[in-house]
Amino acid sequence: MRQFLHVTAFFVFHLVPYTLCGNLRCLYRPILEKEYEFQPIVTECPRGEVCYKAEGRYGNYSALSASGCMPRRVCGLQHDLSYQGVVYTMSYSCCDRPYCNACVGLFHVLLLFGNVCPAIGWRAVQGVPRLLPEDS
């Protein structure tokens, strides 16, 4: 039960304020070659904008990536971008939850530990016999 309360408190204190304020928080990463490490920066999107992840392709090779905020109407579009003398095809995918443009692996790890593990722990605790008599 205690783990469930911790998970609930995390969501209440970290996710609810952003929905009440109306401005979405996303991670910003400038257009860079995928091999380069860059510590994403938390950014607050203007009203009407959503988080995005971008991928730049040169033929079948995925070479560039970026993330941040953009108007919803641009989501799903593709365009050509010249970067350091090479033309890449940029495609954009959008989402509208706080920090949803973080790496996929992190999201799935948080989902696993935040939802599945407490549920398993709770079921295990429910199966343990009581050591103290119940008050009647």
C-alpha positions in Angstrom: 0.0 0.0 0.0 2.8 2.3 0.8 4.4 1.9 -2.6 1.0 2.7 -4.2 0.8 5.9 -2.2 4.4 6.9 -3.3 3.5 6.3 -7.0 0.2 8.2 -6.6 2.0 11.1 -4.9 4.6 11.2 -7.7 1.9 11.6 -10.3 -0.1 14.1 -8.3 2.8 16.3 -7.6 4.6 16.0 -10.9 1.9 15.7 -13.6 -1.2 17.4 -12.2 0.3 20.9 -11.9 1.2 21.0 -15.6 -2.3 20.1 -16.6 -3.7 22.8 -14.3 -1.4 25.5 -15.6 -2.1 24.6 -19.2 1.5 24.8 -20.4 3.1 21.6 -21.5 6.7 20.8 -20.4 8.9 19.0 -22.9 12.5 18.2 -23.5 14.4 20.4 -25.9 17.3 19.1 -28.0 18.6 21.0 -31.0 19.1 19.3 -34.4 22.2 17.3 -34.0 23.8 14.2 -35.5 22.5 11.2 -33.5 26.1 10.2 -32.4 26.5 13.5 -30.4 25.4 13.4 -26.8 23.4 16.4 -25.6 21.8 16.8 -22.2 18.1 17.7 -23.0 16.8 21.0 -21.6 13.4 21.2 -20.0 11.3 23.7 -21.8 7.7 25.0 -21.3 5.7 25.1 -24.5 3.6 28.1 -25.4 -0.2 27.6 -25.4 -1.3 25.6 -28.4 2.0 23.8 -28.9 2.8 20.2 -28.2 6.0 18.2 -27.7 7.7 16.7 -30.7 10.5 14.3 -31.7 12.2 14.8 -35.1 14.2 12.4 -37.1 16.4 13.4 -40.1 17.0 10.7 -42.7 19.5 10.5 -45.6 18.1 7.7 -47.7 17.6 4.8 -45.3 20.1 6.1 -42.8 18.7 7.9 -39.7 21.3 10.6 -39.0 19.7 13.5 -37.2 17.4 14.0 -34.2 15.8 16.8 -32.4 13.0 17.5 -29.9 11.1 20.4 -28.4 7.8 22.2 -28.9 6.0 23.0 -32.1 2.5 23.9 -33.3 0.1 20.9 -33.5 -0.7 21.7 -37.2 3.0 20.9 -38.2 2.9 17.4 -36.6 3.3 14.5 -39.0 4.7 16.6 -41.8 8.0 16.1 -43.6 10.3 18.6 -45.2 13.9 18.7 -46.5 16.5 20.3 -44.4 20.1 21.2 -45.4 22.5 20.5 -42.5 26.3 20.9 -43.0 25.9 20.7 -46.8 23.7 17.5 -46.8 20.0 17.5 -47.5 18.0 15.4 -45.0 14.3 14.5 -44.9 13.0 15.6 -41.5 9.9 13.9 -40.1 8.1 14.9 -36.9 6.0 13.0 -34.4 4.1 14.8 -31.6 2.6 14.0 -28.2 0.7 16.0 -25.6 1.8 14.7 -22.2 4.5 16.2 -20.0 7.9 15.0 -21.0 6.5 12.6 -23.5 9.3 13.3 -26.0 11.9 11.8 -23.7 13.6 8.7 -24.9 11.3 5.7 -25.2 13.4 3.5 -23.0 13.0 5.8 -20.0 9.2 6.0 -20.5 8.9 2.3 -20.5 11.1 1.8 -17.5 9.1 4.4 -15.5 5.8 2.7 -16.6 7.1 -0.7 -15.5 8.3 0.4 -12.1 5.6 2.9 -11.5 2.6 0.7 -12.3 3.5 -3.0 -12.7 5.9 -3.5 -9.8 3.6 -1.9 -7.1 0.7 -4.0 -8.4 2.7 -7.2 -8.0 3.9 -6.1 -4.6 0.4 -5.3 -3.5 -0.9 -8.7 -4.6 2.0 -10.4 -2.8 1.1 -8.5 0.4 -2.6 -9.4 0.1 -1.6 -13.1 0.1 0.4 -12.9 3.3 -1.6 -14.1 6.3 -2.2 -11.6 9.1 0.0 -12.0 12.2 -2.2 -9.9 14.5 -5.9 -10.5 15.2 -8.2 -8.1 13.6 -10.1 -5.6 15.8 -13.8 -6.5 15.8 
